[in-house]
Amino acid sequence: MAFRVSSRRLCVALTAPRAALVNPISKRYASSASAAVAQSNLPKGLKDSIAKEAWLPNSDPAESSQTARLVNDQLPFMVPTYVRPPPMFEKGEGCYLWDVENRKYLDFTAGIAVNALGHCDPEMAKLLGQQAQTLIHTSNLYHNPWTGTLSKSLIEKTLESGAMHTASKAFICNSGSEANEAAIKFARKVGKVVDPSGEKYELVSFHNSFHGRTMGSLSATPNPKYQKPFAPMVPGFKYGTYNDIDGIKDLVTDKTCGVIIEPIQGEGGVNVATEEFLIALRKRCDEVGAVLIYDEIQCGLSRTGLLWAHGSLPSEAHPDILTTAKALGNGFPIGATIVNEAVATKIVTGDHGTTFGGNPLGSRVAHYILSRLSDPELQKGVLEKEKAFRKHFKALQNRFPSIITEIRGKGLILGLQLSQDPTPVITAARERGLLVITCGTNTLRFVPPLVISEAEIEEGMKILGEAMAAVFEESREIEGTKGQQEMQDS
Ligand SMILES: Cc1ncc(COP(=O)(O)O)c(C=O)c1O
């Protein structure tokens, strides 16, 4: 698919009021330049694109741009699994990204809840360089100093945090899907050991969940858009309604070997599980001898202000298996499946494995990132920043009461439920220098780096307000350029 900027978008942008963000010098330049351009006999398309460039601080790159040339050169060689918006990012620092045209963007997405310490954290980069010059990979056939050190740290920090009080051992892998794949396999294995008849194999997950794209984790992700092209799914998966306590009894039965749930659904719309629901689920798992799996791949690692999102729950709601990835490597691909002793004793040599998982490079980096993310000061800061976001959200909701219908989430995994498609807002924000993503159905999702400052929150929320004003107040049509979101409906 070629890089295209629709002429309709350009025309729309031409009629847009100048963003308050544009500084007075560029404003002055823009008005005299646009008058000159308008009177010139340049082709209309070029006139439009010049005017648009002057209009917005980060107008999406035009067809004639360096970005478009690069994209058009590369795209034919890439399997088209993603639709990306026009800019091409080449540099990051802290909470900012720069595109190949050297335009700066404030990043409220953190690579989908990954770069918790911001982009290119200098200490992480230094460590990565040191370890890359020492030892990168040996395979799991041999010991190395870092896979075990990371595993020990994951268990110790989990126990110290007051979450999963039975945490005992970790399996290190490369991604969230793989962490869940291991969890699903471990649950099946437990089912086989507990009930050798082979009848205890069912896995339960919930609507609007997202657990990954591998066949096992996909089978636990009941979204027809993802499952249908690859049907049939792995047999034995059942789906329930999130937070429906009454439905648990029929859903989780003697045939259930495992239940997997996100304590806060990320892709599904920033939906928070209630304490009562998780307690009831744990109780039912105990009754039938099923393993309870918490997928904290998006909501874990201090994003809620606690090391694990379920850390505020009483121990009777703690899981048997906990999965993590995303922020664990702050951008370096790594994941982990943490299990209790009851699960660990049922997994034997040869049951599961990975070539790259737990390599010294990734494990050393993750060990360091975990030590930074479990810092109580950072966690306290997350809760303060949540307050700052909520204050701005309230103000925005007062300004757009019919558009923003609900504010959801915890810590720095927050959602604004809109009554309309947020795609034009995403585009308008990007063109004003802010990256924000969606989830669920018409939800704006906020998963910024945890190190974001209150000044950066203010800056981003100001841009978001301007973007929403451009889309909703000036009753003009801004056509959104689609960037793919995991759970976006269309
Ligand atoms: C809750 C949750 N689980 C699993 C995954 C899959 O992780 P990965 O994309 O690293 O395979 C994601 C990714 O968005 C996620 O949010």
The ligand as a Tripos MOL2 file, in Angstrom:
@<TRIPOS>MOLECULE
LIG
   16    16     1     0     0
SMALL
NO_CHARGES

@<TRIPOS>ATOM
      1 C1         -2.6020   -7.7670   28.3030 C.3       1 LIG1
      2 C2         -1.7660   -8.2240   27.1560 C.ar      1 LIG1
      3 N1         -1.4300   -9.5190   27.0680 N.ar      1 LIG1
      4 C3         -0.6630   -9.9780   26.0630 C.ar      1 LIG1
      5 C4         -0.2140   -9.1420   25.0670 C.ar      1 LIG1
      6 C5          0.6370   -9.6810   23.9480 C.3       1 LIG1
      7 O1          1.9430   -9.2420   24.1280 O.3       1 LIG1
      8 P1          2.9840   -9.2640   22.9030 P.3       1 LIG1
      9 O2          2.4670   -8.3020   21.9000 O.co2     1 LIG1
     10 O3          4.2870   -8.8650   23.5420 O.co2     1 LIG1
     11 O4          3.0290  -10.6620   22.3950 O.co2     1 LIG1
     12 C6         -0.5520   -7.7880   25.1120 C.ar      1 LIG1
     13 C7         -0.1340   -6.8640   24.0430 C.2       1 LIG1
     14 O5         -0.6670   -5.8210   23.8370 O.2       1 LIG1
     15 C8         -1.3450   -7.3250   26.1870 C.ar      1 LIG1
     16 O6         -1.7070   -6.0350   26.2860 O.3       1 LIG1
@<TRIPOS>BOND
     1     1     2 1
     2     2     3 ar
     3     2    15 ar
     4     3     4 ar
     5     4     5 ar
     6     5     6 1
     7     5    12 ar
     8     6     7 1
     9     7     8 1
    10     8     9 2
    11     8    10 1
    12     8    11 1
    13    12    13 1
    14    12    15 ar
    15    13    14 2
    16    15    16 1
@<TRIPOS>SUBSTRUCTURE
     1 LIG1         1 GROUP 0 **** ****
